Amino acid sequence: MPKNDTFLRACRREAVPYTPVWMMRQAGRYMAEYRKLRETRTLLELCKTPELALEVTLQPLRLGFDAAILFADILLPLEPMGASFEFAKGEGPVIHEPISRVEQIDALRVIDPQEGLGYVMQAIRLLKGELSVPLIGFAGAPFTLASYLVEGGKSAHFVKTKRLMYEQPAAWSVLMGKLAEVVRRYLHAQIDAGADAVQLFDSWVGQLSPADYEEHVLPHVAHILSDVETRGVPVIHFGTGTATLLELQRRAGGTVIGLDWRTPLADGWRRVGHDRGVQGNLDPTVLFAGADLARRHAKRVLDAAEGRAGHVFNLGHGILPETPVDTVKAVVDFVHETSERRPRGPSVG
Amino acid sequence: MPKNDTFLRACRREAVPYTPVWMMRQAGRYMAEYRKLRETRTLLELCKTPELALEVTLQPLRLGFDAAILFADILLPLEPMGASFEFAKGEGPVIHEPISRVEQIDALRVIDPQEGLGYVMQAIRLLKGELSVPLIGFAGAPFTLASYLVEGGKSAHFVKTKRLMYEQPAAWSVLMGKLAEVVRRYLHAQIDAGADAVQLFDSWVGQLSPADYEEHVLPHVAHILSDVETRGVPVIHFGTGTATLLELQRRAGGTVIGLDWRTPLADGWRRVGHDRGVQGNLDPTVLFAGADLARRHAKRVLDAAEGRAGHVFNLGHGILPETPVDTVKAVVDFVHETSERRPRGPSVG
């Protein structure tokens, strides 16, 4: 058990002395230490070298975060599954052979993560000896991973992905089923290696209508979460643009549901249900406008949570590359200090 | 008054014999006639030559749409305001000198649309002699226009736009005020020229939280709509990703509120209020998956509207360039035939 387990207790909706805070992508390009390492190493080299992944994971903890998140990338499992990719300079991920035929789906391997992803579990084991806060493991969710596989990279409208889903629902189901099974095994392996909590990133699922989510995505997410939740570690279920999906995401699973900045936290929590935790939901762009404005917006988030047990403070999406470190630190301190002084609400809503 | 005024009557929530249908970007690249014209002309040449804008506007009407929308682009007003741009091949719009300094905002001209945009009104006057369905004029909304001006083109995270909004709220307000006043005048001029209805496109406003929309955008949209609505023509207020903004959009104004595909139509209409019309909301990507599937999804939209007066059938966003024309036609016919047979609901909810 880490020395500071506030984050884990908040995930479980237990009483905590203050609201714990971490930020998605808290290890990354906004930090000078990270940029220095990247001068001589690629992103994938950092991910695949446990000693370096450890170093990068630890870097942001000097800012006072209440949890560490393993430095890795959601696309890592695709490579051992048979879909190689790279991070092209300034363009984000590029899948070498995007999926356009059923045979490519059939050829994807449902791997044992110990084989192709052992370096991730090794980094987790190394980290466990170094940390005084909980370690969050993570994976991409099937829809988000499928979108990269089919589009070949980032996408504006996800036309190819949805087209496969609509036109070839059987092939889609096979693809989603393979991804879900790999992710399920991968999260188990991370927990086995020592992850204290895990987060499922369904970053792009907000492109779907509720009806399409329910039919084409929910069963695959539930396959993962219903099983991983039996491990007893908190499971965070995150997406963006999910304002119309929250009830379905709850049904798919998660100890804690992530809210992006477009859903007011009080409304989102009511819809998720007060018998679950919520994580979020500061707009990452407010961190560009100085500490005073960032604190004002952070206060809105804390006010919306009403001191209720079960709130993990976070951004509504990942921290952006040019974000000023000082403002990040100012927000972390503000959340701690302000929430510590606030009367605590009931632990069950 | 056009021969077929079903669309206008539906906007006013009057009883109609069937649900009228049009599609955003119904004139465009998915049609062979349009692609042929584009072989020798740029998009801006088509917009700026009233005879060609007329020709393109008329092209899709053979598919049975109940309204025509003027062929133009939301960015046209930016040029006479002093911000030149072009459409770069395959990249979308490129603003030549994106706004990064307050002096650039101060230099923007609040134009009389008759001066720099007379060709738009001329196209409207020409069209009025040719149409048997209502003609929809349109403009981009201030936030969406500002985002192009500040980002220099399309954007993933709208960081520069939001940064200006958060860091320099006074400069932001000047920029939004100038855009709003130009758009207000521009919509009046289109109505003067003969537009039977107008639509305000706030395509990217769904990037904002409700609190930020209310503070930084709503007053400027209301400045436009509260005034234009006095003209007595239907005003459609459209955005995407607006699931958490609908109540505020209603407050900002609009005879009809547009719903994107992520908000189930029945929920969206309830939140907008049954004393307003709604427009939408088929996912444009379903048109890629064959007529049967498209009809199934269109039926869901019609079912959600429950035959209530005030529904205009549309996509949830613009039609995509590679969309098969036959499927578009199949959906138009299906909406007409199915809604004609359906028992009509009450005209006021």
Interface residues (C-beta under 8 A of the other chain):
Chain A: K154 A156 H157 F158 V159 K162 R163 Y166 E167 G206 Q207 L208 S209 P210 A211 D212 G241 A243 T244 W261 R262 T263 P264 D267 D283 P284 T285 V286 F288 A289 G290 L293 R300 L320 E322
Chain B: K154 A156 H157 F158 V159 K162 R163 Y166 E167 G206 Q207 L208 S209 P210 A211 D212 G241 A243 T244 W261 R262 T263 P264 D267 D283 P284 T285 V286 F288 A289 G290 L293 R300 L320 E322
